[in-house]
Amino acid sequence: MNDLLSTEKALLTTLSNLARGCDDDGTGSDELRQAFLDYGSETPDNKAAVAGIEVGTVNDETGLKLSGKKLLLSEIAHRLEASKLPQALKEELPQMTEDDWDSFSRITTLIYSLLDRKSQSAK
């Protein structure tokens, strides 16, 4: 249990550092990937997931984005927020309503937006 708490704390600290701009030394992506793996384990799915993200800048915003693409995860979350409850979720989670989806997608957007900040060049 102690290892889980320490990896959870390390991940939260890494995410907090990202949100505050403390990762501008260029190591943010590697540190974030490792923190996710330490917390979630180094399964093939988790390794593939963290390989697909990086810390980077799109226009004047720096945050968590898709690797090699100019697409912040917060932007993806914004687009999801505007969509209806996906059919696959309706089938897997029949108790979930459109209002539940709206709550989930809005909170998801806020969490990803929390990790974004104005880039150093835009300040």
Backbone bond lengths (Angstrom), bond angles and torsions (degrees), N, CA, C in turn:
res aa  C-N    CA-C-N  psi(-1)  N-CA   C-N-CA  omega(-1)  CA-C   N-CA-C  phi
1 M - - - 1.457 - - 1.527 111.04 -
2 N 1.316 115.81 -37.66 1.457 120.52 -179.51 1.526 111.26 -61.98
3 D 1.355 117.20 -39.59 1.465 119.94 177.90 1.522 111.17 -63.45
4 L 1.327 116.42 -40.42 1.452 120.13 178.14 1.520 111.13 -62.30
5 L 1.308 116.79 -43.64 1.469 119.99 178.56 1.521 111.56 -63.14
6 S 1.318 117.28 -38.92 1.468 119.01 -179.39 1.525 111.02 -71.04
7 T 1.350 118.18 -37.29 1.463 119.18 178.60 1.529 110.66 -72.64
8 E 1.329 116.79 -33.44 1.462 120.42 175.64 1.528 110.02 -64.35
9 K 1.319 116.27 -44.85 1.466 120.79 179.56 1.530 110.26 -63.93
10 A 1.325 116.71 -41.08 1.470 119.89 179.59 1.523 110.99 -63.47
11 L 1.330 117.39 -41.11 1.467 120.53 178.32 1.520 110.72 -65.02
12 L 1.326 116.97 -45.27 1.464 120.02 179.35 1.527 111.29 -63.14
13 T 1.323 117.16 -38.54 1.464 120.98 177.48 1.527 110.45 -64.97
14 T 1.323 116.54 -42.56 1.461 120.72 179.16 1.523 111.12 -63.43
15 L 1.336 116.37 -42.87 1.468 119.76 177.45 1.528 111.13 -64.99
16 S 1.315 116.65 -39.88 1.466 120.77 177.64 1.529 110.71 -63.12
17 N 1.316 116.70 -42.27 1.460 120.50 177.92 1.531 111.28 -62.22
18 L 1.328 116.12 -39.22 1.462 120.13 176.39 1.519 110.46 -60.44
19 A 1.314 116.69 -48.53 1.468 121.36 -178.04 1.520 112.03 -63.04
20 R 1.334 117.39 -32.23 1.467 121.14 -178.02 1.518 113.33 -91.35
21 G 1.339 117.80 -4.10 1.459 120.06 178.53 1.509 114.09 82.90
22 C 1.312 117.57 21.50 1.465 121.10 -178.92 1.522 112.81 -86.09
23 D 1.323 117.27 8.85 1.462 121.50 -176.78 1.523 111.67 -111.36
24 D 1.287 117.86 19.29 1.459 121.02 -173.51 1.524 114.07 -75.64
25 D 1.333 117.25 9.64 1.458 119.82 177.01 1.526 111.77 -86.62
26 G 1.339 117.49 2.49 1.454 121.66 177.20 1.516 114.44 90.87
27 T 1.321 118.20 -0.31 1.460 121.21 -178.97 1.519 112.26 -101.31
28 G 1.308 117.51 2.70 1.461 121.27 -175.15 1.511 114.05 -57.72
29 S 1.323 117.84 -42.86 1.463 120.48 -178.39 1.523 111.01 -63.75
30 D 1.326 116.90 -47.97 1.465 120.33 -179.32 1.526 111.46 -63.18
31 E 1.318 116.84 -43.91 1.465 120.41 179.96 1.525 110.83 -63.94
32 L 1.317 116.82 -42.27 1.458 120.51 179.93 1.526 110.84 -65.46
33 R 1.311 117.10 -45.10 1.469 120.31 178.45 1.522 110.82 -58.59
34 Q 1.322 116.45 -46.66 1.469 119.60 -178.58 1.526 111.15 -65.79
35 A 1.314 117.26 -39.40 1.466 120.34 178.75 1.525 111.05 -62.61
36 F 1.336 117.23 -40.49 1.469 120.66 176.49 1.527 110.64 -63.20
37 L 1.334 116.89 -44.29 1.467 120.23 -179.92 1.516 111.95 -66.74
38 D 1.317 116.81 -40.02 1.464 119.53 178.16 1.521 110.88 -62.26
39 Y 1.319 115.76 -39.36 1.458 120.74 -179.65 1.537 111.55 -74.88
40 G 1.334 117.43 -46.56 1.453 121.61 -171.96 1.517 115.15 -94.90
41 S 1.296 118.98 -15.04 1.465 128.30 -178.65 1.526 109.97 94.85
42 E 1.302 115.27 159.71 1.460 121.17 -175.00 1.523 111.63 -94.78
43 T 1.327 115.77 55.48 1.464 120.57 175.02 1.524 109.11 -76.81
44 P 1.320 117.70 159.85 1.476 119.36 177.30 1.536 112.37 -56.47
45 D 1.331 117.32 -40.36 1.472 120.18 179.31 1.522 111.30 -63.28
46 N 1.327 116.79 -44.33 1.466 120.27 -179.57 1.527 110.98 -67.17
47 K 1.334 117.23 -40.22 1.469 120.30 178.16 1.530 110.58 -62.30
48 A 1.323 116.34 -42.68 1.467 119.79 178.56 1.527 110.79 -64.87
49 A 1.320 116.35 -40.15 1.466 119.99 -179.27 1.527 111.24 -63.31
50 V 1.326 117.75 -47.33 1.465 119.11 -177.59 1.522 112.00 -71.63
51 A 1.335 117.43 -25.71 1.468 119.40 175.57 1.524 110.55 -67.96
52 G 1.331 116.31 -22.52 1.456 120.84 -177.93 1.511 115.18 -88.16
53 I 1.336 116.87 1.24 1.469 119.91 178.96 1.522 110.26 -125.55
54 E 1.321 114.19 159.69 1.461 120.99 175.48 1.515 108.96 -158.78
55 V 1.304 115.31 163.45 1.458 121.20 171.50 1.520 106.13 -88.81
56 G 1.322 117.14 127.64 1.446 119.32 -178.65 1.514 112.22 -163.91
57 T 1.307 114.61 178.23 1.460 121.51 -175.95 1.521 110.15 -114.21
58 V 1.323 114.70 134.03 1.459 123.06 173.74 1.519 105.85 -126.23
59 N 1.321 115.11 119.68 1.465 121.19 -173.48 1.525 108.20 56.11
60 D 1.327 119.18 -116.62 1.474 119.63 -178.62 1.526 112.48 -110.39
61 E 1.350 117.24 15.95 1.463 121.71 -179.98 1.516 110.07 -113.76
62 T 1.323 116.46 134.23 1.455 122.48 174.06 1.518 107.67 -111.59
63 G 1.321 115.17 136.15 1.454 119.84 179.88 1.507 111.16 -177.65
64 L 1.303 115.28 -160.22 1.453 121.92 179.03 1.524 107.90 -82.68
65 K 1.358 116.06 128.19 1.457 120.17 -175.53 1.511 110.35 -141.19
66 L 1.327 115.69 169.79 1.452 120.70 174.90 1.523 108.94 -71.25
67 S 1.320 116.59 136.56 1.469 121.23 -178.76 1.519 111.34 -59.20
68 G 1.320 114.41 129.61 1.461 120.79 176.14 1.513 115.39 72.30
69 K 1.320 116.72 7.10 1.466 119.89 -179.62 1.524 109.53 -126.09
70 K 1.309 115.54 154.46 1.459 120.65 177.28 1.524 108.45 -93.57
71 L 1.342 115.33 65.57 1.453 120.91 -176.62 1.526 109.89 -145.37
72 L 1.337 114.75 105.36 1.459 120.51 178.27 1.528 110.37 -71.83
73 L 1.319 116.78 145.99 1.460 120.60 177.56 1.525 111.17 -62.92
74 S 1.326 116.91 -29.98 1.465 119.63 177.22 1.530 110.94 -63.74
75 E 1.324 117.23 -34.39 1.466 120.99 178.30 1.529 110.72 -67.97
76 I 1.323 116.36 -40.01 1.466 120.19 175.96 1.526 109.42 -62.33
77 A 1.325 116.09 -44.38 1.468 120.57 179.38 1.534 110.53 -60.79
78 H 1.327 117.64 -40.69 1.471 120.71 177.47 1.525 110.84 -58.90
79 R 1.321 116.89 -41.37 1.465 120.78 -179.57 1.534 110.92 -68.45
80 L 1.347 116.44 -39.88 1.471 119.90 177.07 1.516 110.96 -61.66
81 E 1.308 114.95 -37.95 1.463 120.17 -177.77 1.530 111.78 -59.87
82 A 1.305 116.59 -29.25 1.456 120.89 -178.09 1.530 112.75 -85.39
83 S 1.333 116.38 -2.80 1.466 119.07 -176.78 1.528 111.88 -98.98
84 K 1.309 114.78 163.72 1.466 122.31 177.12 1.532 109.53 -78.72
85 L 1.309 116.20 162.54 1.458 122.69 175.10 1.529 108.95 -54.90
86 P 1.335 117.43 119.02 1.471 119.92 -178.54 1.536 112.24 -61.00
87 Q 1.314 115.94 143.80 1.461 122.05 -178.34 1.524 111.80 -57.44
88 A 1.325 116.81 -40.09 1.464 119.98 -179.47 1.529 111.13 -60.59
89 L 1.329 117.30 -38.66 1.465 120.26 177.16 1.525 111.15 -69.70
90 K 1.318 116.88 -37.97 1.465 120.29 176.95 1.527 110.30 -57.81
91 E 1.331 115.34 -41.02 1.459 119.96 -178.50 1.526 112.07 -73.52
92 E 1.335 117.08 -40.98 1.465 121.50 -178.55 1.526 112.90 -76.46
93 L 1.324 115.88 -32.76 1.468 121.82 -176.97 1.529 108.87 -128.85
94 P 1.318 117.47 72.65 1.463 119.89 -173.74 1.530 114.26 -61.63
95 Q 1.321 118.01 -19.73 1.465 119.86 178.41 1.533 112.33 -78.23
96 M 1.331 117.28 -11.16 1.465 121.35 -178.25 1.522 110.36 -77.76
97 T 1.332 115.80 130.91 1.464 121.86 -179.54 1.536 110.41 -105.57
98 E 1.312 115.54 171.52 1.472 120.27 174.59 1.531 110.41 -59.93
99 D 1.318 117.59 -39.66 1.465 120.62 177.69 1.530 110.74 -62.89
100 D 1.336 116.89 -39.35 1.468 120.42 176.52 1.523 110.30 -62.70
101 W 1.338 116.23 -43.33 1.469 120.87 178.22 1.524 110.45 -61.89
102 D 1.326 116.57 -42.77 1.466 120.56 178.87 1.529 110.52 -59.87
103 S 1.315 116.77 -42.96 1.476 120.83 178.73 1.524 110.54 -64.08
104 F 1.328 116.12 -48.85 1.462 121.02 -179.63 1.528 111.60 -59.26
105 S 1.320 116.27 -49.38 1.465 119.20 -175.58 1.525 111.73 -68.18
106 R 1.326 118.16 -34.53 1.477 120.17 178.08 1.520 110.74 -67.30
107 I 1.333 116.81 -45.18 1.472 120.08 179.07 1.531 110.14 -63.68
108 T 1.326 117.07 -39.20 1.465 120.86 177.36 1.528 110.21 -60.39
109 T 1.316 116.86 -44.22 1.469 121.23 178.10 1.527 110.27 -60.66
110 L 1.318 116.95 -45.31 1.466 120.16 -179.65 1.527 111.54 -62.86
111 I 1.319 117.64 -39.96 1.470 120.49 179.56 1.523 110.12 -63.91
112 Y 1.334 117.64 -48.87 1.465 119.38 179.28 1.520 111.50 -65.05
113 S 1.320 117.58 -37.81 1.474 120.64 178.11 1.522 111.16 -64.13
114 L 1.307 116.66 -32.50 1.465 121.48 177.61 1.531 111.49 -59.08
115 L 1.327 116.50 -29.79 1.464 120.96 -178.43 1.522 113.51 -83.15
116 D 1.333 117.16 -8.82 1.468 121.79 179.20 1.522 110.87 -88.99
117 R 1.313 114.69 152.19 1.467 120.25 174.95 1.525 108.28 -154.09
118 K 1.315 115.94 162.11 1.461 119.96 175.29 1.522 108.38 -62.74
119 S 1.317 116.25 136.23 1.466 119.66 -179.90 1.522 109.79 -68.30
120 Q 1.299 116.23 157.70 1.468 120.77 -178.55 1.523 111.30 -59.37
121 S 1.328 117.74 -35.72 1.460 120.74 -179.30 1.517 112.52 -72.12
122 A 1.342 117.31 -20.12 1.474 121.12 -179.09 1.523 112.26 -89.56
123 K 1.312 117.25 -8.36 1.475 120.12 -177.14 1.503 112.20 -82.08
